[in-house]
Amino acid sequence: MAVSGTLGPATEHHVRQRLSDRAKAGTYLFFLDVRDLHCAEQAARDGLMALFPVGSRVRFHLVGAPAELRASIGADPRFVLHTDLEAAWNRWSKAE
């Protein structure tokens, strides 16, 4: 999935809902291209981690995560950060 634009109060709900719907449908491995995502101040203050569904098998591979998102993730083992699409693609192709 690619997520772009400004993430703020008006858009957080849509991202959260899409990810949650996919997790409920059985998706547990997410590859998200967030290189063109920008976080509004309100989104960063309210906690970006609420965007991501929780589950024992759920994992997120993020390409180009903005600084605010990287800071929110910390050492959460559910997340793998990739600097470019090639690294994510190589990981995805091995996961299939």
Secondary structure as UniProt FT lines:
FT   STRAND          5..7
FT   HELIX           9..24
FT   TURN            25..26
FT   STRAND          29..33
FT   TURN            35..36
FT   STRAND          37..39
FT   HELIX           41..46
FT   HELIX           48..51
FT   STRAND          59..63
FT   HELIX           67..73
FT   TURN            74..75
FT   TURN            77..78
FT   STRAND          79..82
FT   HELIX           85..95
//
